[in-house]
């Protein structure tokens, strides 16, 4: 709200200041508990005498709208709503309360810096670059395929023709047998995870997921009051024996896994461990949620490793898949595969929140599956990602071989590195952003200091070497 002094008004200037501050409070610009500027600072900002502001603050205190504490300043009262002439909700209380916790401050800061600086070389973003999406194929569909489907509300489980297309896609490329009744279309993988946590678990329930894991960056587990226990990841993924131990100690009900090209480590769960894990969880009646955005992004000309769902003989696995890492994140299309009773429960819950997903992106993905040979997209995509992977690996070996240890990823879009010497994580992040290079620190994924995740999915190929050079400069500054 902009301050305008009305010298022609019969209202005294101090009262105009009172009205201005009260309106800012009413409109939520100054929520309860927020501090007002000092009298001197506000007088300068409003271009009035300090004595005028002093009189205005005294009037606001008398009204119970603000309160002052010696040495701390003046703030909007948290108990004034029954006294104020204009009754306003306690927005600060709403913001600080509620079910959903905010994202981690460091994560928000990195994202804000990337969005605001067009010169930033972005190794933080977990998406693909725009040049890797099938723009031509999607444009052809939009130009040549008529949209005959009604744009009314959709089936709670999602657009039936898309679910039917997904059945074929999963059978052909993921070796997963499913029916359209066991599939629920979601707005990406994160909505699927949210529904699972909110609908199938209760506050106080114990779950486990990999450590490190991208799940640590999602506040939805803590927001739901879920107890979280870590499953350490080594070069072969998690150890099923750790699952058994957590069940013995904490009676975990569910585990969340990303077994193929795990985010952030890039590891693959060993085939022997997969079989043992499925058998163990079936015996203990522990549900497995398999988050699988990247299993088809193998970069070594090998067949993708079988998903847990494809070898699950006991109905233990809820499978979550998304097209964000392969086709277009902005379309927000993913799905989950689960027993029909689970799908119906989750669909009903989603239907209560929103009457249905938008038909248009579902129709577009259905047309993509049915008119575009998937191999014509995924094969070139793998080649381009492999080229990016090779360039960043070479740059790391040439410029940071003495600073960072890492494994060469065989798929996915992430490199997980460990700094050879201890460096303060926050200092490194701030210095890197100053050098206009962004990455994700390990702490966001539940790791200790000294780890970083570099994503080569979105960064332009001609920026990679320069980005690693900037990272080296940031590390050298922090080592001084």
C-alpha positions as CSV (number, residue, x, y, z in Angstrom):
1,X,0.0,0.0,0.0
2,X,1.4,3.4,-1.0
3,X,1.4,6.3,1.5
4,X,0.0,9.6,0.3
5,X,-0.1,12.6,2.6
6,X,-3.1,14.8,2.0
7,X,-2.1,18.3,3.1
8,X,-5.6,19.6,2.1
9,X,-7.4,17.2,4.5
10,X,-8.8,18.4,7.8
11,X,-7.6,15.1,9.3
12,X,-4.4,15.7,11.3
13,X,-1.2,14.2,9.8
14,X,-0.7,11.8,12.8
15,X,-4.2,10.5,12.3
16,X,-3.5,9.9,8.6
17,X,-0.5,7.9,9.7
18,X,-2.7,5.9,12.1
19,X,-5.2,5.2,9.3
20,X,-2.4,4.2,6.9
21,X,-0.9,1.7,9.4
22,X,-4.3,0.3,10.4
23,X,-5.2,-0.3,6.8
24,X,-2.0,-2.1,6.2
25,X,-2.8,-4.3,9.1
26,X,-6.4,-4.9,7.9
27,X,-5.2,-5.9,4.4
28,X,-2.7,-8.4,5.8
29,X,0.4,-6.5,4.9
30,X,1.3,-6.3,8.5
31,X,0.2,-9.5,10.2
32,X,0.0,-9.9,14.0
33,X,3.4,-10.2,15.6
34,X,5.2,-8.4,12.8
35,X,7.4,-5.4,13.7
36,X,6.8,-1.9,12.6
37,X,9.7,0.3,11.5
38,X,11.3,2.5,14.2
39,X,9.9,5.9,14.6
40,X,12.9,7.5,13.0
41,X,12.8,5.2,10.0
42,X,9.1,5.5,9.4
43,X,9.3,9.3,9.6
44,X,12.0,9.2,6.9
45,X,9.9,6.8,4.8
46,X,6.7,8.9,5.0
47,X,8.5,12.2,4.9
48,X,6.9,13.5,8.1
49,X,8.3,14.7,11.4
50,X,9.4,12.1,13.9
51,X,7.1,13.6,16.5
52,X,4.2,12.9,14.2
53,X,5.1,9.2,14.1
54,X,5.5,9.2,17.8
55,X,2.0,10.5,18.3
56,X,0.6,8.0,15.8
57,X,2.3,5.1,17.6
58,X,1.0,6.3,20.9
59,X,-2.5,6.4,19.4
60,X,-2.2,2.9,18.0
61,X,-0.9,1.6,21.4
62,X,-3.9,3.2,23.1
63,X,-6.2,1.4,20.7
64,X,-4.5,-1.9,21.4
65,X,-3.4,-2.3,17.8
66,X,0.3,-2.3,18.5
67,X,2.5,-3.0,21.5
68,X,6.0,-1.8,22.3
69,X,8.8,-3.5,24.3
70,X,11.9,-1.7,25.4
71,X,14.8,-2.7,23.4
72,X,12.8,-4.7,20.9
73,X,10.6,-2.2,19.1
74,X,6.9,-1.9,18.2
75,X,4.9,-4.7,16.7
76,X,1.4,-5.5,15.7
77,X,-0.4,-6.9,18.7
78,X,-1.3,-10.6,18.6
79,X,-4.3,-9.9,21.0
80,X,-5.9,-6.9,19.5
81,X,-8.6,-8.4,17.3
82,X,-11.4,-7.9,19.8
83,X,-10.3,-4.2,20.4
84,X,-9.5,-3.1,16.8
85,X,-12.2,-1.1,15.1
86,X,-11.8,-3.4,12.1
87,X,-11.9,-7.1,13.0
88,X,-9.2,-8.9,11.0
89,X,-8.3,-12.6,11.0
90,X,-5.0,-13.6,12.7
91,X,-3.2,-14.3,9.4
92,X,0.1,-14.8,11.1
93,X,-1.4,-17.6,13.2
94,X,-2.9,-19.2,10.1
95,X,0.4,-19.0,8.2
96,X,2.4,-20.5,11.1
97,X,-0.2,-23.2,11.8
98,X,-2.1,-25.5,9.4
99,X,-1.2,-28.9,8.3
100,X,1.3,-28.2,5.6
101,X,4.9,-27.3,6.6
102,X,6.8,-24.9,4.4
103,X,9.7,-26.0,2.2
104,X,13.2,-25.9,3.6
105,X,14.5,-22.3,3.7
106,X,17.7,-23.2,2.0
107,X,15.7,-24.9,-0.8
108,X,13.5,-21.9,-1.2
109,X,16.5,-19.6,-1.4
110,X,18.2,-21.7,-4.1
111,X,15.1,-21.8,-6.2
112,X,14.6,-18.0,-5.8
113,X,18.1,-17.3,-6.9
114,X,17.8,-19.5,-10.0
115,X,14.5,-17.9,-11.0
116,X,15.8,-14.3,-10.5
117,X,19.1,-14.7,-12.3
118,X,19.1,-15.6,-16.0
119,X,22.9,-16.0,-15.9
120,X,22.7,-18.7,-13.3
121,X,24.1,-22.1,-14.5
122,X,21.6,-24.4,-13.1
123,X,22.7,-27.8,-11.8
124,X,20.0,-27.7,-9.1
125,X,16.9,-28.3,-11.2
126,X,15.8,-31.9,-11.5
127,X,14.0,-31.4,-14.8
128,X,15.1,-31.8,-18.4
129,X,16.0,-28.9,-20.6
130,X,13.3,-27.6,-23.0
131,X,15.3,-28.8,-26.0
132,X,14.9,-32.4,-24.8
133,X,11.2,-32.5,-24.8
134,X,9.2,-33.8,-27.9
135,X,7.9,-30.4,-29.0
136,X,7.5,-31.4,-32.7
137,X,5.5,-34.5,-31.9
138,X,3.3,-32.6,-29.4
139,X,2.8,-29.8,-31.9
140,X,1.8,-32.3,-34.6
141,X,-0.8,-33.8,-32.3
142,X,-2.3,-30.4,-31.5
143,X,-2.4,-29.5,-35.1
144,X,-3.7,-32.8,-36.6
145,X,-5.7,-34.6,-33.9
146,X,-9.2,-33.1,-33.2
147,X,-10.2,-32.9,-29.5
148,X,-13.5,-34.7,-29.6
149,X,-13.5,-35.6,-25.9
150,X,-15.9,-33.5,-23.7
151,X,-14.2,-31.1,-21.4
152,X,-16.5,-31.8,-18.6
153,X,-15.4,-33.3,-15.3
154,X,-13.5,-36.6,-15.6
155,X,-13.7,-40.0,-14.0
156,X,-12.2,-39.9,-10.5
157,X,-9.5,-42.4,-11.6
158,X,-8.6,-40.3,-14.6
159,X,-9.3,-40.3,-18.4
160,X,-10.2,-43.8,-19.4
161,X,-8.5,-43.7,-22.8
162,X,-5.2,-42.6,-21.2
163,X,-5.5,-45.4,-18.6
164,X,-5.9,-47.9,-21.4
165,X,-2.9,-46.4,-23.2
166,X,-0.9,-46.6,-19.9
167,X,-1.7,-50.3,-19.6
168,X,0.0,-51.0,-22.9
169,X,2.9,-48.6,-22.3
170,X,3.7,-50.3,-19.0
171,X,3.5,-53.8,-20.4
172,X,5.7,-52.9,-23.4
173,X,8.4,-50.8,-21.7
174,X,8.2,-51.6,-18.0
175,X,7.0,-55.2,-18.0
176,X,4.3,-54.3,-15.6
177,X,0.9,-56.0,-15.9
178,X,-2.0,-53.8,-14.9
179,X,-5.6,-53.0,-15.8
180,X,-7.3,-49.7,-16.2
181,X,-9.2,-50.4,-12.9
182,X,-5.8,-50.6,-11.0
183,X,-4.5,-47.3,-12.4
184,X,-5.1,-43.8,-11.2
185,X,-3.9,-40.8,-13.2
186,X,-2.4,-38.1,-11.0
187,X,-1.0,-34.6,-11.4
188,X,2.5,-35.9,-11.3
189,X,4.3,-38.2,-8.9
190,X,4.1,-35.8,-5.9
191,X,0.3,-35.8,-5.9
192,X,0.4,-39.6,-5.8
193,X,2.8,-39.5,-2.8
194,X,0.6,-36.9,-1.1
195,X,-2.5,-39.0,-1.5
196,X,-0.8,-42.2,-0.2
197,X,0.5,-40.4,2.9
198,X,-2.8,-38.6,3.6
199,X,-5.1,-41.5,3.0
200,X,-3.3,-44.7,3.9
201,X,-1.3,-43.5,6.9
202,X,-2.3,-42.0,10.3
203,X,-0.4,-39.5,12.5
204,X,2.2,-41.4,14.5
205,X,2.6,-44.2,11.9
206,X,6.2,-45.2,11.2
207,X,7.6,-45.3,7.7
208,X,11.1,-45.7,6.2
209,X,12.8,-44.3,3.2
210,X,16.3,-44.2,1.7
211,X,19.0,-42.1,3.2
212,X,19.8,-39.9,1.4
213,X,16.5,-39.4,-0.5
214,X,14.6,-36.7,-2.2
215,X,11.8,-37.6,0.2
216,X,13.6,-35.6,2.9
217,X,13.0,-32.4,0.8
218,X,9.2,-33.1,0.8
219,X,7.5,-31.7,4.0
220,X,4.4,-33.8,3.4
221,X,5.6,-36.6,5.7
222,X,6.2,-34.3,8.6
223,X,3.1,-32.3,7.9
224,X,1.1,-35.6,8.3
225,X,2.7,-36.4,11.6
226,X,4.5,-39.5,10.2
227,X,7.5,-40.9,12.0
228,X,10.4,-41.3,9.6
229,X,13.3,-43.7,9.8
230,X,16.3,-43.9,7.5
231,X,17.4,-46.8,5.3
232,X,21.1,-46.2,4.5
233,X,22.0,-46.4,0.8
234,X,25.3,-48.0,-0.3
235,X,26.6,-48.7,-3.8
236,X,23.9,-51.4,-4.2
237,X,21.0,-49.5,-2.7
238,X,19.3,-50.3,0.6
239,X,20.0,-53.4,2.7
240,X,16.8,-55.5,3.3
241,X,18.2,-56.5,6.7
242,X,17.9,-52.8,7.7
243,X,14.2,-53.0,6.9
244,X,13.7,-56.0,9.1
245,X,15.5,-54.2,12.0
246,X,13.4,-51.2,11.7
247,X,10.3,-53.3,11.7
248,X,11.5,-55.0,14.9
249,X,12.2,-51.7,16.6
250,X,9.5,-49.4,15.3
251,X,6.9,-51.5,13.4
252,X,7.2,-49.6,10.2
253,X,4.1,-49.9,8.0
254,X,5.4,-48.6,4.7
255,X,8.7,-47.9,2.9
256,X,9.2,-45.4,0.1
257,X,11.9,-46.4,-2.4
258,X,13.4,-45.0,-5.6
259,X,15.2,-48.2,-6.7
260,X,16.2,-47.2,-10.2
261,X,18.8,-44.4,-10.6
262,X,18.0,-43.2,-7.2
263,X,17.6,-39.5,-6.4
264,X,20.1,-38.2,-5.4
265,X,22.8,-41.0,-5.5
266,X,22.0,-42.5,-8.9
267,X,22.4,-46.0,-7.4
268,X,20.5,-49.1,-8.6
269,X,19.0,-51.5,-6.0
270,X,20.8,-54.8,-6.6
271,X,18.6,-57.6,-8.1
272,X,19.3,-60.0,-5.2
273,X,18.3,-57.3,-2.8
274,X,15.1,-56.6,-4.7
275,X,14.0,-60.2,-4.4
276,X,14.9,-60.4,-0.7
277,X,13.1,-57.1,0.0
278,X,9.9,-58.2,-1.7
279,X,9.8,-61.5,0.1
280,X,10.6,-59.8,3.5
281,X,7.9,-57.1,3.1
282,X,5.3,-59.7,2.0
283,X,6.1,-61.7,5.2
284,X,5.9,-58.6,7.4
285,X,3.0,-57.1,5.6
286,X,5.0,-53.9,4.9
287,X,3.8,-51.9,1.9
288,X,6.3,-50.7,-0.6
289,X,5.8,-47.4,-2.5
290,X,8.0,-47.5,-5.6
291,X,8.7,-44.1,-7.0
292,X,10.0,-44.6,-10.5
293,X,10.5,-41.5,-12.6
294,X,13.7,-42.5,-14.3
295,X,14.1,-46.3,-14.9
296,X,13.8,-45.9,-18.7
297,X,16.6,-43.3,-18.7
298,X,19.4,-45.9,-18.9
299,X,22.5,-44.5,-20.6
300,X,24.5,-47.6,-21.2
301,X,22.6,-49.3,-24.1
302,X,21.3,-51.8,-21.7
303,X,17.8,-53.0,-20.9
304,X,16.3,-51.1,-18.0
305,X,16.5,-53.0,-14.7
306,X,13.2,-54.6,-13.8
307,X,11.0,-52.5,-11.5
308,X,10.0,-53.9,-8.2
309,X,6.4,-53.9,-9.4
310,X,7.2,-56.0,-12.4
311,X,8.5,-58.8,-10.1
312,X,6.1,-58.4,-7.3
313,X,4.1,-61.6,-6.9
314,X,2.2,-60.7,-3.7
315,X,0.7,-57.3,-4.4
316,X,3.1,-55.6,-2.0
317,X,4.1,-52.6,-4.2
318,X,2.3,-49.4,-5.0
319,X,3.9,-48.2,-8.2
320,X,4.3,-44.4,-8.9
321,X,5.4,-43.2,-12.4
322,X,5.6,-39.8,-13.9
323,X,6.3,-38.4,-17.4
324,X,8.0,-35.3,-16.0
325,X,11.5,-36.7,-16.6
326,X,10.8,-37.9,-20.1
327,X,8.2,-35.8,-21.9
328,X,7.1,-32.6,-20.2
329,X,6.9,-31.6,-16.5
330,X,4.5,-28.7,-17.1
331,X,1.7,-31.1,-18.2
332,X,1.7,-32.7,-14.7
333,X,0.7,-36.2,-15.8
334,X,1.7,-39.3,-13.8
335,X,-0.1,-42.3,-12.3
336,X,0.0,-44.9,-9.7
337,X,-0.7,-48.6,-9.9
338,X,-2.2,-50.3,-6.8
339,X,-4.8,-52.8,-5.7
340,X,-8.2,-51.7,-6.9
341,X,-9.5,-51.0,-3.3
342,X,-6.5,-48.7,-2.8
343,X,-7.1,-46.9,-6.1
344,X,-10.8,-46.4,-5.3
345,X,-9.9,-45.0,-1.8
346,X,-7.3,-42.5,-3.2
347,X,-9.6,-41.6,-6.1
348,X,-12.4,-40.7,-3.8
349,X,-10.1,-38.6,-1.6
350,X,-8.8,-36.7,-4.7
351,X,-12.3,-36.2,-5.9
352,X,-13.2,-34.5,-2.6
353,X,-10.3,-32.1,-3.1
354,X,-10.8,-31.4,-6.8
355,X,-13.6,-32.8,-9.0
356,X,-11.1,-34.2,-11.5
357,X,-8.0,-33.5,-13.4
358,X,-8.0,-31.4,-16.5
359,X,-8.9,-33.5,-19.5
360,X,-6.6,-31.7,-21.9
361,X,-3.2,-32.9,-20.7
362,X,-4.5,-36.4,-20.3
363,X,-5.9,-36.4,-23.8
364,X,-2.6,-35.0,-25.1
365,X,-0.6,-37.8,-23.4
366,X,-3.1,-40.4,-24.6
367,X,-2.6,-39.1,-28.2
368,X,1.2,-39.1,-27.7
369,X,1.2,-42.8,-26.6
370,X,-1.1,-43.8,-29.5
371,X,0.4,-41.8,-32.4
372,X,4.1,-41.4,-31.6
373,X,6.4,-44.5,-31.4
374,X,7.8,-44.1,-27.9
375,X,11.2,-45.4,-29.0
376,X,11.5,-42.5,-31.4
377,X,11.6,-40.2,-28.4
378,X,13.3,-42.2,-25.7
379,X,16.3,-43.4,-27.7
380,X,17.4,-39.9,-28.8
381,X,16.7,-38.6,-25.3
382,X,19.0,-41.3,-23.8
383,X,21.8,-40.4,-26.3
384,X,21.5,-36.7,-25.5
385,X,21.6,-37.3,-21.7
386,X,24.5,-39.7,-22.2
387,X,26.4,-36.9,-24.0
388,X,25.7,-34.5,-21.2
389,X,26.7,-37.1,-18.6
390,X,30.0,-37.7,-20.4
391,X,30.8,-33.9,-20.6
392,X,30.1,-33.3,-16.9
393,X,32.1,-36.4,-15.8
394,X,35.0,-35.3,-17.9
395,X,34.8,-31.7,-16.5
396,X,34.7,-33.0,-13.0
397,X,37.7,-35.3,-13.6
398,X,39.7,-32.5,-15.2
399,X,38.8,-29.6,-12.9
400,X,37.7,-31.1,-9.5
401,X,39.4,-34.5,-9.3
402,X,41.2,-33.3,-6.2
403,X,38.1,-31.8,-4.6
404,X,35.2,-34.1,-5.2
405,X,34.8,-37.9,-5.3
406,X,31.9,-39.3,-7.3
407,X,30.6,-42.4,-9.2
408,X,29.9,-42.3,-12.9
409,X,26.1,-42.6,-13.2
410,X,24.8,-45.3,-15.6
411,X,21.4,-43.6,-15.9
412,X,19.1,-40.9,-14.7
413,X,20.2,-37.2,-14.5
414,X,22.1,-36.9,-11.3
415,X,25.7,-37.0,-10.0
416,X,26.2,-37.4,-6.3
417,X,29.5,-36.0,-5.1
418,X,31.4,-36.0,-1.8
419,X,33.8,-33.1,-1.1
420,X,37.2,-34.4,-0.2
421,X,37.8,-31.7,2.4
422,X,35.2,-30.4,4.9
423,X,33.6,-27.1,3.9
424,X,30.7,-25.3,5.6
425,X,27.7,-26.2,3.4
426,X,25.9,-22.9,3.7
427,X,29.1,-21.0,3.0
428,X,29.6,-23.0,-0.2
429,X,26.0,-22.5,-1.3
430,X,26.2,-18.8,-0.9
431,X,29.6,-18.5,-2.6
432,X,28.4,-20.7,-5.5
433,X,25.3,-18.6,-6.0
434,X,27.6,-15.5,-6.0
435,X,29.6,-17.3,-8.7
436,X,26.2,-17.9,-10.5
437,X,26.3,-21.6,-10.2
438,X,23.5,-23.5,-8.5
439,X,23.4,-27.1,-7.1
440,X,21.6,-29.0,-4.4
441,X,23.4,-29.5,-1.0
442,X,23.3,-33.0,0.5
443,X,21.5,-31.8,3.7
444,X,18.3,-31.3,1.7
445,X,18.3,-35.0,1.0
446,X,19.1,-36.0,4.6
447,X,22.8,-36.4,4.1
448,X,25.6,-35.0,6.3
449,X,27.6,-32.0,5.3
450,X,30.1,-32.6,2.5
451,X,27.7,-34.0,-0.2
452,X,26.3,-32.2,-3.3
453,X,24.0,-33.2,-6.1
454,X,24.6,-32.0,-9.6
455,X,21.8,-32.4,-12.2
456,X,22.8,-32.4,-15.8
457,X,19.2,-32.7,-17.1
458,X,18.3,-29.0,-17.6
459,X,21.6,-27.3,-17.9
460,X,22.6,-26.4,-21.5
461,X,25.3,-28.6,-22.9
462,X,27.6,-25.6,-23.7
463,X,27.3,-24.4,-20.1
464,X,28.5,-27.5,-18.3
465,X,32.3,-27.0,-18.4
466,X,31.9,-23.3,-17.4
467,X,29.6,-24.4,-14.5
468,X,32.1,-26.8,-13.1
469,X,34.8,-24.1,-13.4
470,X,32.6,-21.8,-11.4
471,X,32.1,-24.5,-8.8
472,X,35.8,-25.0,-8.5
473,X,36.3,-21.3,-7.9
474,X,33.6,-21.3,-5.2
475,X,35.2,-24.3,-3.4
476,X,38.6,-22.6,-3.5
477,X,37.2,-19.4,-2.0
478,X,35.6,-21.5,0.8
479,X,38.8,-23.3,1.5
480,X,40.8,-20.2,2.2
